[in-house]
Amino acid sequence: MGKYVTARKYYLDLIKRTSDVNYTYLAVVHYYLGIIDTYERDLDLAESHFVEALGCLNLVPTLSKWENMVRVH
């Protein structure tokens, strides 16, 4: 169980060091925090991290949004 505490510290530190525009990275970190919370049986906190991860992924620009900006010759 001590390894989960250590992992949580590392992931929370990564969130502090990551810029808000790197949504894919933040989504991965929140996902793994949710996994840790699930193993520790804190399902409410796990759900909040999974929801946060999903919210971050919804902010990632997709190719379809950017394809009009690229000129094809």
ZIPE-V241175 format. One record per residue. N is the residue number from 1. RES is the residue in one small letter. PHI is phi in whole degrees, 0 to 359 (* if undefined). D_LAST is the distance of its C-alpha to the last C-alpha in Angstrom with 2 decimals. Layout:
N:RES:PHI:D_LAST, N:RES:PHI:D_LAST
This chain:
1:m:*:57.10, 2:g:297:56.95, 3:k:293:53.57, 4:y:293:52.10, 5:v:297:53.45, 6:t:296:51.90, 7:a:298:48.52, 8:r:300:48.65, 9:k:301:49.32, 10:y:297:46.31, 11:y:293:43.98, 12:l:294:45.38, 13:d:294:44.96, 14:l:297:41.30, 15:i:297:40.83, 16:k:295:42.46, 17:r:272:40.24, 18:t:268:36.89, 19:s:290:34.93, 20:d:292:34.56, 21:v:274:30.76, 22:n:270:30.74, 23:y:293:31.39, 24:t:297:30.61, 25:y:297:33.13, 26:l:297:35.67, 27:a:298:35.36, 28:v:296:36.25, 29:v:297:39.17, 30:h:295:40.55, 31:y:300:40.25, 32:y:291:42.36, 33:l:296:44.82, 34:g:296:45.18, 35:i:296:45.93, 36:i:301:48.57, 37:d:298:50.11, 38:t:296:50.26, 39:y:296:52.15, 40:e:273:54.45, 41:r:66:55.08, 42:d:259:53.90, 43:l:289:51.93, 44:d:293:51.59, 45:l:293:49.98, 46:a:300:47.80, 47:e:300:46.60, 48:s:295:45.76, 49:h:290:43.63, 50:f:295:41.82, 51:v:295:41.19, 52:e:297:39.93, 53:a:298:37.57, 54:l:296:36.21, 55:g:298:35.86, 56:c:296:33.84, 57:l:294:31.49, 58:n:291:31.00, 59:l:267:29.71, 60:v:283:26.95, 61:p:295:23.53, 62:t:262:21.79, 63:l:301:18.21, 64:s:296:18.36, 65:k:286:19.34, 66:w:258:16.50, 67:e:294:13.52, 68:n:285:13.17, 69:m:274:12.91, 70:v:259:9.73, 71:r:269:6.38, 72:v:252:3.83, 73:h:254:0.00
